[in-house]
Amino acid sequence: MIDVANMSNKVLIREQYKNTDNLKLRKSLHEKYSVNRTGFQKWMFDQYPFCAGMKILELGSGRGELWNNYFENDTLQNLKMDILLSDFSDGMTEHLHRTYSDRGFFVRKIDITDIPFGEDVFDLIIANSMLYHVKDIDLALSEVRRVLKRDGLFFCSTFGTNGMMQYLYRALDELGIPYDHESNISFTLQNGMQLLEKQFDRVERRDYEDALEITDVEDYLEYIYSMASLQGLDRGNYDILLKYFNSRKRNGCLHVPKEYGMFVAGL
Ligand SMILES: C[S@@+](CC[C@H](N)C(=O)[O-])C[C@H]1O[C@@H](n2cnc3c(N)ncnc32)[C@H](O)[C@@H]1O
């Protein structure tokens, strides 16, 4: 039984992200099969308005992969910015410490709903692919607003409701595999603008055009089974799903739509 409400169940989210394995597996599907070869992380990174001495906070950093782009750019390293990476999971925070502490970054365990700083501290705050996990989204966004400088910017990415999950739900419907329709996905491209406008004066949406062209359907199934929101999906359905998705291939590829993008918000 798929429980979509689990997208923002804190216990499940902590369990899913207790180490970096599930996240790594899901990233590799995108890297291997995405049509847009720019890469979502690079596309976002290139839009951040970096400048000298800036104070930056990233929330829900995960494995911190966004910052690979930073180390490829000498100019950025000369800007002497103050960069703090964070996550609420112990496993992720330990990984961030191991990977980034001795490369000039600060690392701290932080829950977005309780950011341990005073008002007006950061010039740039980033929260990528994590707000949809947060149950109390208004509290999370009010915390971001509180610690953001008056002339600062908040960049947050998320998915839309016409992408990979909806494609999967349609398949499960067709196959008669039951799942919970009650959606509690707290932050998407469709509702993000409205939620951000409660806290920020200026909000802009930017979309990233992409899709997956999958040649090996087993990679896709491993991805599906690694998701917190699908923890209840029975492994016994594996062969049925494999056969179904293989039959949907055209010219050797399974075409899976993606809908990703980000919002830029300011006060
Ligand atoms: C899908 S991963 C995204 C990681 C990274 N931002 C990226 O784009 O690759 C979501 C991350 O958000 C973290 N997370 C979930 N809820 C959180 C919360 N309330 N506060 C801080 N981090 C949270 C998870 O531990 C996980 O590392």
The ligand as a Gaussian input file, in Angstrom:
#p B3LYP/6-31G(d) Opt

LIG

0 1
 C       15.828000      14.804000      -1.333000
 S       17.056000      15.251000      -0.195000
 C       17.747000      16.663000      -1.006000
 C       19.189000      16.862000      -0.696000
 C       19.849000      18.037000      -1.429000
 N       19.268000      19.299000      -1.056000
 C       19.774000      17.858000      -2.921000
 O       19.052000      18.618000      -3.592000
 O       20.424000      16.946000      -3.422000
 C       16.168000      15.958000       1.163000
 C       17.050000      16.286000       2.366000
 O       16.307000      17.097000       3.269000
 C       16.586000      16.676000       4.600000
 N       15.465000      17.111000       5.427000
 C       14.187000      16.630000       5.440000
 N       13.434000      17.291000       6.327000
 C       14.242000      18.234000       6.892000
 C       14.043000      19.238000       7.878000
 N       12.871000      19.382000       8.495000
 N       15.083000      20.063000       8.179000
 C       16.294000      19.904000       7.570000
 N       16.557000      18.942000       6.650000
 C       15.535000      18.117000       6.314000
 C       16.782000      15.176000       4.479000
 O       17.494000      14.640000       5.573000
 C       17.523000      15.053000       3.156000
 O       18.912000      15.085000       3.312000

